[in-house]
Amino acid sequence: MMLSQPSPSSQKKVSPDQCKHPRVQIVSRDEESEYVECQECGDVFESSELKDMVIEEKKDPEEE
């Protein structure tokens, strides 16, 4: 008898709006840019955007 278990890929992923992209993997690279995919939410974006997200996250909200 075989038991049916959901595979990890079929589990509900975090929405890109809620995710802080803690784990990313390079999916494409060319001369001018590098694209990464978040392993948590599946969002694909340019790696420079990730750096910008980290900077914004560290920014003190009272400075604005």
C-alpha positions in Angstrom: 0.0 0.0 0.0 1.3 3.5 -1.0 0.6 6.5 1.2 0.0 9.7 -0.6 2.0 12.6 0.8 2.1 16.1 -0.7 5.4 16.9 -2.2 7.3 20.1 -0.9 6.7 21.8 -4.2 2.9 21.4 -3.9 2.8 23.1 -0.5 1.4 26.7 -0.5 4.2 29.2 -0.9 4.5 32.6 0.8 3.1 35.5 -1.3 5.8 37.8 -2.7 4.2 40.7 -0.8 4.9 39.0 2.5 8.2 37.4 1.7 11.6 39.0 2.6 13.4 36.7 0.1 15.7 35.0 2.6 16.8 32.3 0.1 17.4 33.1 -3.5 18.9 31.1 -6.4 20.4 32.5 -9.6 18.2 31.6 -12.6 19.7 33.7 -15.4 22.8 35.8 -16.0 24.0 37.9 -18.9 26.6 40.7 -19.5 24.5 43.4 -17.9 22.3 41.7 -15.3 21.7 38.7 -13.1 18.3 37.4 -12.2 17.4 35.4 -9.0 14.4 33.4 -7.9 13.2 33.4 -4.3 13.1 29.8 -3.0 10.3 30.8 -0.6 7.7 32.7 -2.8 8.9 31.9 -6.3 9.3 35.6 -7.2 12.0 36.3 -9.9 13.8 39.6 -9.9 17.1 41.3 -10.7 19.7 40.7 -8.1 20.3 44.5 -7.7 16.6 44.8 -6.6 17.4 42.4 -3.7 20.2 44.7 -2.6 17.8 47.6 -2.7 15.3 45.7 -0.6 17.9 45.0 2.0 18.9 48.7 2.2 15.2 49.8 2.5 14.7 47.2 5.2 17.6 48.5 7.3 16.5 52.1 6.8 15.0 53.7 10.0 11.3 54.5 9.3 11.6 57.7 11.4 14.1 59.1 8.9 11.4 59.6 6.2 
